[in-house]
Amino acid sequence: MKQIEFAAAGKPEEVVVYADAEAPSGTGPDEVLVKVLAFPINPADLLTMQGIYPRLDTTTSAIGNEAVGEIAAVGANVGNLVPGDRVILLSLNNWREFRLLKASEVVKVSTHGDVVQQAGLKVNPATANLLLHQFVELKAGDWIIQNAANSAVGRAAIQLARILGIKTVNIVRRSDVLDELRALGADVVLLDGDDLPQRVGAATENATIPLGIDCVSGNATDRIASCLGPGATLAIYGAISGERANVAPGTIVFNDLRIRGLWLSKYLMDAPREAIEALYRRLDGVSISGQMTTKIDSIFRADDIKGAVRRASQTGIDGKVIVTFN
């Protein structure tokens, strides 16, 4: 079989390899064999190849945070999956033509869904959904504010919030995406800047905003925090600027601000199985219905993984880069 791997850290397009690997043989009683169909290239995958993120499993040269596939075989004790079922892989190192896993490491999705869309459900839409539900009990008509609104998580948050009737203020750093995000369902889209709190107040008629979402860090964190109401929560799930998150002490003290973090991997490790299944069942459903879509930049074959990684590494790409094994 084939798999995508890298042996040593470096420039992703130079170190990534489409390689031969030993195919799994047989399935244990609680295992399933998955034929991988498609996967997206995420920033975390690129950062792992660069050596910035650690390789969590040093027993393999394979890589890959996400994938969707089809059950090829099941073990004797697996009662809820059959060959032909389509599944999302919850494991790591998934960019392999075949993946042998515990049945608990996959989640069933619909065979009627778009494989390209399902390939990216595990990380970005799930993160967006958890940000909207884990920290604040939001109701229809409430406002939230997020930065990096043009990211895959930001776009998913816009669409999921719209379904719930939640209004969104979306902060971006590029003027060319303003109209696009409005068309996606964003209520307010603004360019980031030092006067952000004043412009957010004008755009929302000084509405109290109970939830802020930050993945930029640096001074952008303080600008988001300064837009929030008393007792609000600021949820941080990333730091794409590479800087420390800065929040003025007065913003925290006088507004009684709560600051929380979200790491999807920890959620998937700790959450009850039924909660994980419900999460992906919902995301798969809204994807199939067309209420939530992931923007796709390009689709590559696995044997052109260097080209795919090169494209995913470029700045200003227009959506997700997807790779297929067939």
N, C-alpha and C positions, 0 to 999 in steps of 0.2 A: 504494500500500500504506500501512499504518499502522505507526507506531513510537512507542515511549515515549521521551521526551527531556526535557531541561531545558537552559535557556540560561544561567542564572546561579544561583549558590548561594543557598540560603535554606531556609525551612521546607519540607520535602519535599512535603507535600500541596499547597503553594501554587505551587511551581516546576515540579512534574512535569506533563507535557502528553501527551495522546493526539493525535498529529499525523500529517498527511499527509507522505509522503516518497516520493522517486523509487524505483521498484522496480528491482532488479537486472536487467540485460539480458544474457542469454547466460551461458555458463560457459566459463572458460578450460580448457585441456587438463587441468590438475591441480585443478580446482575442482569444488565441489558447490553446488547451490542447495538450501537447507533451508527448508522451511515450518515455522516455529516453532509449537509446540502449546501449551506451558505453561512457566511459570518461577516460581520463588519470589522473594520479596523478602527479601534478606539485610540484616543490619545494615550491611555494607560498602556496599550500594547507598544506604542512607539517609545514611550518613556522607559519601558522595561528593556527594550532592545538597546536603548541608549545607555542603560546602566543606572539611570536616575531612580527608577523604581526597582526594588529588589526582586529577584526571581524567587518566588515563594516555594516552588517545588524544584529542588536541584537534582532530582532523580531522572529528569528528562530534559532534552533540548527543545522540546515542543513549546509552543506559546499559544496564547489566544484566550481572551476573557469571555468571548461570546460565540455561540453557534446555535443553529437550528438543524435538526436532522430527523431521520426516520428510523424507527425501531426495525432492526434486521433480525434479531433473535432475543429471546428472553429465557431466564433461568427457571428452574422448576418451581420455585417458591414465589415467582412474580405473578400476581393475580390481576393487577389493574392495568397492564399494558400488553399489547399483542403486536406481532410484526405488522408493519404498515402504519402504526400510530406515529404522529409527528410530535416531536418534543423539543423543548428548549433545554439546553445543557446548563446546569447550575455550577458545574465544575470549572476549573481553570485548565489551561494548556489544551484547548479544544480544536486547534486548527489541524486536525488529522482526518484522513479519509474515513477511518473507522475509529470509534471511541468505545472502550469497554468501561462501564460505570455501574455503580450501585443504582438500583431502581430509584432510590431516594435522591439521586443527583440529577434527575431529569423531571420536567414538568410537562404534562401533556397539553398540547394546543390543538386547534382545529385543523383538519386536513384541507379545509376550504379556504384557509387564509393564504395570503400572499407570502411565499417563503422569504422574499426579499425584505418585506416589512417585519415578519416574525423574527428574522435573524437579529434584529436590533432591539427586541422588546426587553431583554433581560436587564440592561443597565440603565439607559437614559429614561425611558418612560416609567420604569419602576422607581427610579430616584425621584422623578417629578411627582409621581403619585404619593410617595411617602412624605415628601416635603409638604404636600397639601393636607395630609391627614394625621401625621405623627405628633405635631407640636401644638397646634391651635385648633379648636373646634370651630371651623368656619361654617358660615351659612350663606345662602344665596343673598347677594347684595353686598357682602363684605368685600373689602379691597385687600389685595396683597401687592407687594412690590418686589421685583427681582432684577438683578443685573445679569449680564451675559445672556440676555433674552433671545439672542439669535443662535445660541448653542442648541444642541439636540435636546438637552434637558429643558432649556428655556422654552423651546417650541412645544415640547410635550406638555409643559406646565400651562401654557396659554390654552391649549386645546382641552386639557382635562378640566381646567378651571371654568372654561366656557360651558362645558357640559353641566357643571354644578351650579352655574349662575354666579360664580365668583368673579369679581372684576379685577383686572390686572393692570398694574403700572409696570412697564417694561423698559429697562434702561439698556441702551446699546452704545457702542462707540463708532458706529458706521452709519452715515446718513442714507446709504443706498438700500438699507433693509427696513426703513421705517414703514413704507407702504406695504411691503410684503407681510410684515408681522400684523399690521392692521387687518389685512385681508384674511389672515389666519384666525383672527378673533380677538386680537389684543385691543383692550379698551383705550389705553394710553401708551404711546411709545415716545420716549424722550432720549436725546443724547445726554450722556453723562457730562458732569461739569460741577464746578464749585457751588453754583447757585441752584443745585438740584432740589433741595427742600422747598425753595420758594416756587419753582416751576411745578413740582408735584402738587403742592397745595393749591395752586391755581387750576391745575388740570382736573383735580378731584373735588373741587369746591371745599377744600380743607377737611376732607373726610378723615376719620380716624383709621389708621392702617394697623391691623393687629399682627401681621406677619411680614417679615422681610426675608428675602432669600439671596444669599451672597455666594458667588464662587470666583470672584475676581481677587479679593483681598486687597492689601495695601490701604490707601486712603479711600478707595471705593467702598470699603466696608463701613467706614464712618458716614459716608454720604447716604448710604442705604439706611443705616441706623438712625440718622437725623430725620428721616422722613416718617418714622414710626410713632405711634401713639403711646400713651402711658400704659405700662404693663405689657407691652408688645413683646413678641419673640423674634429674635434674629437667628435664622437657621443658616449655618455655613456648611457647604458640602464640597468646596474646592478652593483653589488658590491659583488661578491660571496666570496671574501676574508674577508668581514666584515670590511675592513679598509677604511680610507678616501682616496679619489683619490689625488695622488700627481703628480703635473706637475711643473717642474722648471720654474720660471718666465721668464728666458731667452728664453725658448722654445716658450712661448706664445708671448713674445714681439718681438723678432727678426724674428720669422717665421710668425707673424701676424696670429696666430692660433685661429680658432673659436672653441668654446666648446659648444656643444648642448646636451640636454637630450631627451630621448624618453621614454614615459610611455604609453603603449598601451591603458590602461583604459581611459586616458584622450583623446587620439585620437578617441576612439569609442564614447565618450560622445560628442565631438565637431564636428566631421566630418559630412558632408552631407550624407544623407541616400544612395544616389546613389554611392558615393565614397566607402562606406562600402560594399555595394553589389558588386561593381566591384572588390574590393580587394578579397573577398572570392570566387567570381566566377572564378577569375584568378587562385587562389591557388587551388581550387577544380579541375580546368581543368588540371593544370600541375601535380597534384597528380594522376588523372585518367590516364593521358598519360604515367605515369611512369617516367617523367622527374624530379620529386621530391618525395622522400619517407622519411617517418619518421622511424627510426630504432626502432623496438619493442623488448624490453627485455623479457616481459612475459605478459600473459593474465590471469586474475583472475575472478572468479564469485563474484558478489556483496556480497553474504553471507559469503565470505572469505575476507572481507575488511581488517581485521586485518593482514592477511598474505600478502595482496597486499601492505598495508602501510609499513609493516615490510620490504618487498623487496625494495620498493621505497626509504626507508630511508638508505639503505646500500650504502656505498661508492663503486665506480667503477662498478655500474650496466651498462649493455650493451644496453642502449636504454630506451624507455618509458615503464612504467608499465601501462597496460590498464585494466579497469574493465568493465564487461558487466552485464546487468541486465537479460539477457536470453542467 
